[in-house]
Amino acid sequence: MPNLPVRAQALTAAVVFSNLAGNTLLSVGLRGSTGVEALIRPTVLAGVALLIFWTVPRATLMSWADLSYILPVTATGYILTAIVGVVFLHEHITGWRWAATLLIVAGVVLAGTTRPKTTRSEHRK
């Protein structure tokens, strides 16, 4: 994220981590639960709250930079999700999934080295 101003870097981190934490809490809260019981679990409620929060910084970030830049850069969350799945949720990730994760890493690196904002004059060319 070297091309982004500090405030955009902070917002990108908020997008990534609120999505990661929200989805992780949902996964933990929904394991072994059924129906209405799942809706009142604190971990599920916290996960939903974080994912609702996630929309605000994401929308703000989209007003600052191109979607084609934001989505690959925030895909860092997918990489972190795989790590959290293995370390904290004790999930087994196959070699193919790790290979896919490495492809995401490559996309993040490539997108992160481009300029984050397209000007109107560039759209016309």
N, C-alpha and C positions, 0 to 999 in steps of 0.2 A: 504493500500500500504506500510506497514512497511517493507516488504522484498525488496523493490526496492531502489536503490540509489537515492539521491536527484534529479539528472538530469533526471532519468527515471520517478520519481514522477511528476516533472514539465512537462515533455513531455506527460505523461498520462493526466494531467489536460488540457493541450493544445488540445489534441485529443478530450476529452470529451466536453470542452467548445466551441471549434470551430464547432463541430458537432451540439451541442445544439443551438448555436447562428445562424448557417447557416440554419438549418431546421426551426427555429422559424421565421427568416426573410423571408424565402421562403413562409411559411404559411401565414404570414401577407401580403406579397406582392401579393400573388396569389388570395387572397380573393376578390371576386367581379370583377376580371379581366378576360378578354378573349383574346385568340390569341396573336397577336404580341404585343399588349399593355402590356401584362404581362412581356414580354422580356426586355422592356426598363424601367420598374419601378426600382427606386434606391434600394428598399428593396430586390427585386428579384436579382438584380445584386450583391448586397452585400452578400446575402445568397449564391449565386453560388460561389462567390470569397472565402468565408469562407470554403465552402465545398471542393473547389479545394485546398486551404491551408491545410485543414484537412488531405489530403492524405499524405502530406510530413511528419508530425510528426508521423502519424500512421505507415507509412512504416519504419521509423527509429526505432520506438518502437518495431516493429516486428523483427527487426534485433537484438534487445537486449534481447528479452524474447520470450517464447513459445506462439504460437497463442492460445493454450488452456488456457493460463493464461491471455493474453491481452484482448481477447474478453469478458470474464466475468467481468473483472475489468473495462473496458471501458463501459460496459453496465450500469454503473452508470448514463450515459447520458439518458437512457430510464426513469430512475426514475426522473431525473431533468426535462425531457421533460413533463412528466405527471404534475409535479408541475407548470411548466411554462404555460402549457395548461390551467390549472384551474385558476391560479392567474392572468396571463397577457392576455390570449386569451379568457378567460371566457368560456372555454369548460366544458361540464358536463362529468364527468367520473363516470361510474357505479361502483357498488361494486365489480363486477367480474373483471373489469380492475384494480381496486386498489389491489385486491387479486393477480392478475398476477404480478403487480408491486412489491408486497411484496415477491413473489417468486423470482423475479429478485434480490431484495435486498439480499435474502438468498444466491443466487448463487454468488453474488458479494462478500459477506462476506466469503463464503467457498473458493472461488478461491483466494481471497486476503490473506488468511492465509496460502497458499501453497507457495513453493519456485517458483520464477518466471522463472528460467532457468533450462533446462534439459541438462545434459552433454551427450556427445556421448556414453560413456560407459553405461549410463542408458538406452539408446535406444536399445542397443544390448541385454540386459537382458530379 
